[in-house]
Amino acid sequence: MSSEPLQKNDGVDERGIPTKSEYPPLPIPALYGIMTTIFIGVGLAIAFGIYTLGSTSRYDSKISTLAAGDLGWAYLGLFVTKLCMFLTNVNLGMARKESKVNVPDQQVYKVYTGSEKPLGYVLMEQEGVLGRFNRAQRALQNSLEAMPTFLANFLLAAYVFPFPALVAATWYGLCRVAYAFGYTSDPKSRIGGTMLGQFGNQAIEGMVLLAGAKALMRAH
């Protein structure tokens, strides 16, 4: 194997690492910060609309129960974990962008060759049926990774806003299915399902944040 890098149009260097990150030039903390702020705002707007235009008296009754038990802190605790996960994802995003390891690859493995010339890094197969399998598996794993936090938010939101939480969860679930099929066909095709699904996910998180904040204001 030549010691010279592959041509730029091959898209990878001589050891198989992409020559360009798929991230935009904006710094990762700024990119993630802008997106997260927008999503939180959208979620709160949807939640406030549900609270104002829906069965406000029933919602208030449940919020009063939370306030009586001083449970607003528990609701806001999930928002704190969201912020911690945000920082964790920023850390991953910066490392991924710097290393130019694009999705669906999650790790980079090295073949031990001793004193011999290094071989190419071991990455995921992305072509043919094996590539489709790898992306389908990654779509499933990504959904499983997000599920515990989603379910925690859903259960808390559903206590105060039962039917709206059901609608938001249904929308989110359908979008995750679309995300999985899109990801299986091509990594970039996952984006539509991801972005649309955030309307359901952020609505549920907004309900939790709104209920928690209102419960604390009433309790204190």
C-alpha positions as CSV (number, residue, x, y, z in Angstrom):
1,M,0.0,0.0,0.0
2,S,1.4,3.4,-0.9
3,S,2.4,5.8,1.9
4,E,0.8,8.7,0.0
5,P,-2.8,9.7,1.0
6,L,-5.5,8.7,-1.3
7,Q,-6.8,11.2,-3.8
8,K,-9.3,13.7,-2.3
9,N,-12.2,12.5,-4.4
10,D,-11.8,9.1,-2.7
11,G,-13.1,10.8,0.4
12,V,-10.8,8.9,2.8
13,D,-7.1,8.9,3.7
14,E,-4.8,5.9,3.3
15,R,-6.0,4.3,6.6
16,G,-9.7,4.7,5.8
17,I,-10.6,7.8,7.8
18,P,-12.8,10.4,6.0
19,T,-10.9,13.5,4.9
20,K,-13.7,15.8,5.8
21,S,-16.1,15.9,8.7
22,E,-19.8,16.1,7.9
23,Y,-20.4,18.8,10.6
24,P,-20.8,22.4,9.4
25,P,-18.0,24.9,10.2
26,L,-19.9,26.4,13.2
27,P,-18.2,25.3,16.5
28,I,-20.0,22.4,18.1
29,P,-20.9,24.1,21.4
30,A,-22.5,27.0,19.4
31,L,-24.2,24.6,17.0
32,Y,-25.6,22.3,19.7
33,G,-26.4,25.3,22.0
34,I,-28.5,27.0,19.3
35,M,-30.4,23.8,18.4
36,T,-31.1,22.9,22.0
37,T,-32.3,26.4,22.8
38,I,-34.6,26.4,19.8
39,F,-36.0,22.9,20.7
40,I,-36.6,23.9,24.4
41,G,-38.4,27.0,23.2
42,V,-40.6,25.1,20.8
43,G,-41.4,22.5,23.5
44,L,-42.4,25.1,26.0
45,A,-44.5,26.9,23.4
46,I,-46.4,23.7,22.6
47,A,-46.8,22.9,26.3
48,F,-48.1,26.4,27.1
49,G,-50.5,26.2,24.2
50,I,-51.8,22.8,25.5
51,Y,-52.2,24.2,29.0
52,T,-53.9,27.4,27.9
53,L,-56.2,26.0,25.2
54,G,-56.9,22.6,26.7
55,S,-58.5,21.4,29.9
56,T,-56.7,24.0,32.1
57,S,-58.8,23.3,35.2
58,R,-57.9,19.6,35.1
59,Y,-54.2,20.4,34.5
60,D,-54.2,22.8,37.4
61,S,-55.7,20.2,39.7
62,K,-52.9,17.8,38.9
63,I,-50.3,20.5,39.2
64,S,-51.7,21.4,42.6
65,T,-51.3,17.8,43.7
66,L,-47.6,18.0,42.6
67,A,-47.3,21.3,44.6
68,A,-48.8,19.7,47.7
69,G,-46.2,17.0,47.6
70,D,-43.4,19.4,46.7
71,L,-42.8,17.3,43.6
72,G,-42.0,20.1,41.3
73,W,-38.3,19.4,42.1
74,A,-38.6,15.9,40.7
75,Y,-40.0,17.3,37.4
76,L,-37.3,19.9,37.1
77,G,-34.7,17.2,37.9
78,L,-35.3,15.7,34.5
79,F,-34.5,19.0,32.9
80,V,-31.2,19.1,34.8
81,T,-30.3,15.6,33.4
82,K,-31.1,17.0,29.9
83,L,-28.6,19.8,30.4
84,C,-26.0,17.2,31.6
85,M,-26.6,15.1,28.5
86,F,-26.3,18.2,26.4
87,L,-22.8,18.8,27.7
88,T,-22.0,15.1,27.1
89,N,-23.2,15.3,23.5
90,V,-21.1,18.5,23.0
91,N,-18.0,16.5,24.1
92,L,-18.8,13.7,21.7
93,G,-19.6,16.1,18.8
94,M,-16.3,17.9,19.2
95,A,-14.4,14.7,19.3
96,R,-16.3,13.3,16.2
97,K,-15.7,16.5,14.2
98,E,-12.0,16.7,15.1
99,S,-11.5,13.0,14.2
100,K,-13.6,13.2,11.1
101,V,-15.3,9.9,12.1
102,N,-18.8,10.3,10.6
103,V,-22.0,8.3,11.3
104,P,-22.8,5.5,11.4
105,D,-19.3,4.7,12.8
106,Q,-19.2,4.8,16.6
107,Q,-15.6,3.5,17.2
108,V,-12.4,3.2,15.3
109,Y,-10.4,0.0,15.8
110,K,-6.7,-0.6,15.1
111,V,-5.3,-3.9,13.7
112,Y,-2.1,-4.8,15.7
113,T,0.7,-5.4,13.3
114,G,3.7,-5.2,15.6
115,S,6.7,-3.8,13.8
116,E,5.0,-4.2,10.4
117,K,3.5,-1.3,8.6
118,P,0.2,-0.2,10.0
119,L,-2.9,-1.4,8.2
120,G,-6.1,0.6,7.7
121,Y,-8.4,1.3,10.6
122,V,-11.4,-1.0,11.0
123,L,-14.6,0.8,10.5
124,M,-18.2,-0.3,9.7
125,E,-19.1,-1.7,6.3
126,Q,-21.3,0.8,4.6
127,E,-21.9,-0.8,1.3
128,G,-24.6,-3.3,0.2
129,V,-26.8,-5.4,2.4
130,L,-24.2,-5.4,5.2
131,G,-24.1,-1.6,5.2
132,R,-27.9,-1.5,5.4
133,F,-27.8,-4.0,8.3
134,N,-25.2,-1.8,10.2
135,R,-27.3,1.3,9.7
136,A,-30.5,-0.5,10.8
137,Q,-28.7,-1.8,13.9
138,R,-27.4,1.7,14.6
139,A,-30.9,3.2,14.3
140,L,-32.3,0.6,16.7
141,Q,-29.4,1.3,19.2
142,N,-29.9,5.0,19.0
143,S,-33.6,4.7,19.7
144,L,-32.9,2.4,22.7
145,E,-30.3,4.9,24.0
146,A,-33.0,7.6,24.0
147,M,-35.8,5.5,25.3
148,P,-35.2,5.6,29.1
149,T,-35.2,9.5,29.2
150,F,-38.1,9.6,26.9
151,L,-40.2,7.2,29.0
152,A,-39.3,9.1,32.2
153,N,-40.5,12.4,30.6
154,F,-43.6,10.7,29.2
155,L,-44.7,9.3,32.5
156,L,-44.3,12.6,34.3
157,A,-46.0,14.5,31.5
158,A,-48.9,12.0,31.2
159,Y,-49.8,12.5,34.9
160,V,-50.7,16.2,34.2
161,F,-51.4,16.1,30.5
162,P,-52.5,12.5,29.7
163,F,-54.1,12.9,26.3
164,P,-51.6,15.5,24.9
165,A,-48.8,13.3,26.1
166,L,-50.3,10.3,24.2
167,V,-50.5,12.3,21.0
168,A,-47.0,13.6,21.4
169,A,-45.6,10.1,22.1
170,T,-47.5,8.6,19.1
171,W,-46.0,11.3,16.8
172,Y,-42.5,10.7,18.3
173,G,-42.8,7.0,17.9
174,L,-43.9,7.2,14.2
175,C,-41.1,9.6,13.4
176,R,-38.6,7.3,15.0
177,V,-39.8,4.5,12.7
178,A,-39.4,6.9,9.8
179,Y,-35.9,7.7,11.1
180,A,-35.0,4.0,11.3
181,F,-36.0,3.3,7.7
182,G,-34.3,6.5,6.5
183,Y,-31.1,5.7,8.3
184,T,-31.1,2.2,6.9
185,S,-31.2,3.5,3.4
186,D,-28.6,6.3,3.9
187,P,-27.2,8.1,7.0
188,K,-28.3,11.5,5.8
189,S,-31.9,10.2,5.3
190,R,-32.2,9.9,9.1
191,I,-32.4,13.6,9.5
192,G,-36.0,14.1,8.5
193,G,-37.4,11.6,11.0
194,T,-35.1,12.9,13.7
195,M,-36.1,16.6,13.3
196,L,-39.9,15.9,13.0
197,G,-39.8,13.5,16.0
198,Q,-38.3,16.3,18.1
199,F,-41.7,18.1,18.0
200,G,-43.2,15.3,19.9
201,N,-40.2,14.7,22.2
202,Q,-39.8,18.4,23.0
203,A,-43.5,18.9,23.5
204,I,-43.4,16.2,26.2
205,E,-40.3,17.7,27.8
206,G,-42.0,21.1,27.7
207,M,-45.0,19.7,29.5
208,V,-42.7,18.3,32.2
209,L,-40.8,21.6,32.6
210,L,-44.0,23.7,32.6
211,A,-45.7,21.4,35.2
212,G,-42.6,21.4,37.4
213,A,-42.2,25.2,37.3
214,K,-45.8,25.8,38.0
215,A,-45.8,23.3,40.9
216,L,-42.8,25.0,42.5
217,M,-44.3,28.4,42.1
218,R,-47.5,27.2,43.9
219,A,-45.6,25.4,46.6
220,H,-43.2,28.2,47.4
